[in-house]
Amino acid sequence: MNLKQIRYFIAISELQSLSKASAKLNIAQPALSSQLKNLEEELGVKLLDRHSRGVSPNDLGLMVLHHFKNIVREVDRTESLIFDYTMNPVGDVHIGVTTTAARAVVSTLVSRAKKRLPKINLHLLEAMSGTLNEQLRKGNLDIAILYNFDSYEADHNLIDNAVAYENLFLLTNNRDDYNRLGTIKFSKIKDFPLALPSHPHTLNVLLSEMSLRQGVKLNMAAEVNSFTGMVELAKAGFYTIAPIVSVKPEIERGELFAIPITQPVLQWTVHIVAGREGVSSRAVRAVHKLITEVMKDLIESGEWEATLI
């Protein structure tokens, strides 16, 4: 078994097609089939089920696929370490970005990385904080932008940098509410039907803790573990809570209105968190530095409404 066979197996399994994998890998299909056959014979088991639509990993194949992906990731990290002394870090860096921060960060980050870190391949995952925290702890991400990371269980394998405080707003499609209220006390949010994510997502945890302290029971009208779903429901007449940066286009088009929350102000902390093992890679360190720079630039320019720590 060799690394080439491992990469071939991963491509075949993910694409579920020898012909598609052949095209992606730029290798003749018969040669690819031969490599797969040799791998299965060497292991003494069948890893793929063949059918009319192509191929798919069987139960054992799925286990091997997960293991092979970890092997490839470690090899890629090793390659990055080997090139650590150079001025151009090399490697794959897996980044998690919260759905609410993605609109602010991703475009600028990718553009700058393409120019300044051309040998680094960025792999971006957009999800809610709870999901990203889980993926980071499993080692599937090198870096993540998270909210209120200090509220999660401590993990000595992770390095945390708090970057900024960000205020949250009550979002509505009702212009009359926006004009009438101006601002809204936290205790008054209970009067509105809310579309919010479930526990243990960060926003849910934050609101639950604040509600308990304020003696308020919020009206959870719809449980939605999708930021897009939350926004669409707000546009349809529900209410939700989010930072302004996440809905700037909707606000500019007049589809949503953001009402500041007061007494107390509702805010969370934006963190950049990295795996301790990953930061041994020059590539991960370079991307971590670039993410920090991008976030600070966006906040200082006013494009991202937050306060640097």
N, C-alpha and C positions, 0 to 999 in steps of 0.2 A: 504494500500500500504506500502511495506517495501523495504529496500535497496536490499535485495536478489531478489525480483521481478524485481526491476529496472535493476540490473546487468543481470538477465536472459533475459529480453526484449532486452537489448543492444546486447547481444551475438546472440540471434535469428535473430534480424534485420540485423546485420552485416554479418552473415553467410548465411542468407536467407534459413535456413534449420533447422528444429527441431532436426533432427537426428545428424547433425554436431554440433549443439549447445549442444546437450545432451552429445556427446562424449567429447567436449571441457570442459564442466562444470562438467563432471563426475557425472551426475545425470540421472536417468532413464527417458526415453522419456515421458512416461505417466505422471510422476510427473511434468516434465517440462511443458507439455501441460496443466496440471491442474493449475499450477502457472500462466501461460499466460491467461487462461480463467478467473481465479479469478481477475487478474489485469484489464482485459477488462470489466468485470462485475462491478467491483468497480468504474471504471471511467465512465461506462455507454456508452462506444463507442467501435467500432472495430478499432484496431490499425494496423492490418495486413491483407493483402489479401492472401487468400489461393488459390493455383493453383497446377497444376500437377507437376511443377518443384520445388515446395516447398512453401515458404512464402516470402512476401516482404512488407515493410511498405507502407501504403497508405499515402496520403498527410498529414493527421493529425498525423499518426504514425511517419512520418519524423520530424515533429515539436516536438513531444514528445521525439523522440530519441535524438535530439539536446539538449533539456532541461535536459533529464536524464543524458547525458554525462557530462553536467556542474555540475549536482548534485554529480555524482560519483567523479569528479575531486575535488570538494570542500570537500567531505568526506575524500578522500585520503589525501588531504592537512591537514585536521584536525587530522587524524591519525598520520601524520608526526609531527605535533606540539605537540601531546600528548607524543611522544617519544623523544621530543627535548632535554630532559635532559640526554639522554643516550649517550654513546660513539659511537653507531652504528645507524646513521640516517636511517629512514625507509621511503619509499614512492616511488612514480612515479615522474620522472622528464622528462619533454618534452623539447628536445633540437633541435634547428634549426641550420644547418650548411650550409654555401654556397657551391655550387657545386665545386667552385674552391679551397676551403679550405678542403673539405671532405677527399680528398686523403691524405692530410698531417696529419689531426687530428684524424679521426675517429678510426682507428685501435689502436693507442696508448691510446686514451681516454678510449675506451671500455675495453681494457686489464687492464689498471690501476684501472678502476672503479670496475671491477669484483673482483680484489684482495683486494682493500682497502675499497670499499663501497658495500659489497656483498648484503646488504638488500635494496639497491636502484635499481629500475628498470628504465633503460634509454630507452626513446622513441625518436628515431632520425628522423628528417625530413631534407632531402637534397633538397635545392631549391635555386633559385637566391635571391639576397639580397632584392629586392623589395617585393617578395612574403613572405620572412621570416619577414620582417618589418611589413607587414600587419597582419600576423598570430600572431606576438608578441603583437601588439596593440589590437588585438581581445581577447587576453588572452588564445590563444590556445597553446602558447609556454611559458615555464618558462625562458629559456635562449636562446640566439641566437648569433652566430658569424656573424657579418655583416660588410660591407664595407661602409666607409664614412657616418656613422650614423648621424653625426652632420649636414648633408645636408638635412635630413628629418625634417618635422615639429616637433617642441618640444612637448614632452609628459611628464608631471610630474609624470606619473605612471610608467615610465621606468628609470632604473639606468644604466648609460653608463660608460664603462671603455675603453678608447683607449689604445691598447696594442702595436701596431707596424705599421711601414710604409712598404709598399710592392710595388716594382717597377713592371710595366707592360711592356710586350714585344710584338712586332709584330711577329706572328707565321706564318710560311710558310712551305710547303713541298719542296720548291725549294732550293736545296743546292747551286746552282749558285748565287741566290740572297743573301743567307747567307754569302757566301765567298766574294762576290763582295761588299756588303754594309758594313759589319762589324757592323756599327751602322746606325741608320736612324733618321733624324730630324723629329719632329712631322709634320712639314709642308709638308714633302714628302710622308706621309702616304696616302695622297689623290690620289696618283698615283696607288694605289692597290685596287682591288675589295674586300671589307670587308664583312664578315659574322658576324653580331653583334646582340645583343638583342635589343628589342624596348624600347621606353620610357614607364614607368618610372624606368626601371632597372638601377641599379647604374652605370654600365659601360657606358650605353647610355648617362646618365646624365653627367657623368664625361667628356666623349668625346665631347658632345655637348657644354659644357661650355668652354673646352679648345679650340675647333674649333672656337668658337665665339671670344675668346680673341686673337687667332692667325690669325684670318681672313682667315680661311681655310674651304673649304667644302669637307667633306669626301665622298668617293664613297661607299655608303651603297648598296652593291650588293645583299645581302640576309639578311632579318630580321628573326632571329632565337632565340626564347625564350627557348632555351635548350642548355646547355653547351656541352653536348654530340654532338648535332647537329653542333655547332660551330666548334668543334674539327674535326668532320668527314668532314665537308666542307673544312677546312684548309688542311686536308690530301688529299682532292680531287682537290686542286688547288686554292681555295679561300685563303684569308688571314683573320686572326682574331687577337684579342688582349686579352692577359691574363697573369697572373703571371706564372713563371716557375714551381712552385710547383704543379700546376694543370695539367701539361702535362709532368711530369718527365718521365714516362714510354715511351711515344711516342718519346721524345727527345733521350732517351737512346737507343731506337730501330732504330733511324735514320729516323723515319717517319715524324718528325717535327723539325724545327730549330727555335730558339728564337733569334730575333734581338733586341738589346737594343734600346729604344727610347730616344732621346736626344733633347735638345734645344726646349722646356724644357723636363726634365725627367718626364715621366708619372708615377704617383704613386697614391695609395689610402691608407687610414688608416683602419687598422683592429680593430674592436671593439668587446668587449663582452658586450652584453646588456641583462639586466634581468628585469622582471616585479617587481615593488616595492612590490606588494602583495606576489609574490612568494618567495622573499628572506626572508620572515618571517618564512619560512620552513627551518629547519636544513638541510634537504636533498638537497634542491636547493642551499643553501649556500655552502654545501660540494662539490657539483658538480661544482658550479661556481669557487670555489677555485682550483679544480682539472683541469678544462679547462684552467685556467690561467697558472697553473704550466706546463701543457703539451705544451701549445703554446710557453712559454718561453724556455722550454728545447729544443724543436724542432728548434727554431730559433738560440739559442746559440750553438747548435751542428752543425748547417749548413744544416740540413735536410730541413728546411724551409727558403728560401732565403728572409729574411725580416730584418728590423732594429727595435729593441725594442725601445719604447718611454721612 
